[in-house]
Amino acid sequence: MKQVAVVILNWNGENHLRNFLPEVIQHSAPHADVWVIDNASTDDSVALLKKEFPEVHLVQLKENFGFAGGYNKGLAQIKSDLFVL
């Protein structure tokens, strides 16, 4: 793992991930790992990440904890020195 993690909290953001994640990946590598914390999405966000962005690390939460709760629960599972949210 790299010392820096770029972390995106997602909830039903399949279209946003499809549109914006490629540039996040492009501009983050090789300096940072890219993570998505999925806040119990009901769309196909997780399937999209697994199929089209296998290089992105995924934390899947079993329920939607909201903005702060989602980040807190997800960040607790990511080992990194620095987080870019």
C-alpha positions as CSV (number, residue, x, y, z in Angstrom):
1,M,0.0,0.0,0.0
2,K,1.1,3.5,-0.7
3,Q,1.3,6.2,2.0
4,V,-1.5,8.3,0.4
5,A,-5.0,7.1,-0.2
6,V,-7.5,9.1,-2.3
7,V,-10.8,8.1,-0.9
8,I,-14.3,8.6,-2.4
9,L,-17.5,8.0,-0.5
10,N,-20.2,6.7,-2.8
11,W,-23.9,6.1,-2.6
12,N,-25.7,5.3,-5.8
13,G,-23.2,7.2,-7.8
14,E,-22.7,4.8,-10.6
15,N,-22.9,7.5,-13.3
16,H,-20.5,9.8,-11.4
17,L,-18.0,7.0,-10.9
18,R,-18.2,6.1,-14.6
19,N,-17.7,9.8,-15.6
20,F,-15.1,11.0,-13.1
21,L,-13.2,8.0,-11.7
22,P,-10.9,7.5,-14.8
23,E,-9.4,11.0,-14.3
24,V,-9.0,10.4,-10.5
25,I,-7.2,7.2,-11.2
26,Q,-5.0,8.8,-13.9
27,H,-4.0,11.8,-11.8
28,S,-3.5,9.8,-8.5
29,A,-1.3,7.0,-9.8
30,P,1.5,6.3,-9.1
31,H,1.5,8.5,-6.0
32,A,-1.6,7.3,-4.2
33,D,-4.0,4.3,-4.0
34,V,-7.6,5.1,-5.0
35,W,-10.3,3.8,-2.7
36,V,-14.1,3.9,-2.9
37,I,-16.2,3.5,0.2
38,D,-19.6,2.3,-0.9
39,N,-22.3,3.4,1.5
40,A,-24.7,0.4,0.7
41,S,-25.6,1.5,-2.8
42,T,-28.7,0.0,-4.4
43,D,-27.6,0.8,-8.0
44,D,-24.9,-1.0,-9.9
45,S,-22.0,1.0,-8.4
46,V,-20.2,-2.0,-6.9
47,A,-20.6,-4.1,-10.0
48,L,-19.2,-1.2,-12.1
49,L,-16.2,-0.8,-9.8
50,K,-15.4,-4.5,-9.9
51,K,-15.8,-4.9,-13.6
52,E,-14.4,-1.6,-15.0
53,F,-12.1,-0.4,-12.3
54,P,-10.4,-3.4,-10.7
55,E,-7.4,-1.3,-9.7
56,V,-9.6,0.7,-7.3
57,H,-9.8,-0.7,-3.7
58,L,-13.3,-1.1,-2.4
59,V,-14.8,-0.9,1.1
60,Q,-18.4,-2.1,1.0
61,L,-20.5,-1.0,4.0
62,K,-23.6,-3.1,4.8
63,E,-25.8,0.0,5.5
64,N,-25.8,3.7,4.6
65,F,-24.1,5.5,7.5
66,G,-24.5,9.0,5.9
67,F,-21.6,11.3,5.0
68,A,-19.5,11.5,8.2
69,G,-20.5,8.0,9.4
70,G,-19.7,6.4,6.0
71,Y,-16.3,8.0,5.9
72,N,-15.5,7.1,9.6
73,K,-16.5,3.5,9.1
74,G,-14.7,3.2,5.8
75,L,-11.5,5.0,6.7
76,A,-11.2,2.7,9.7
77,Q,-10.7,-0.2,7.2
78,I,-8.0,1.6,5.1
79,K,-4.3,1.5,6.1
80,S,-2.6,4.7,5.0
81,D,-0.6,7.5,6.4
82,L,-2.6,10.2,4.7
83,F,-6.1,10.4,3.3
84,V,-7.3,12.7,0.5
85,L,-11.1,12.9,0.7
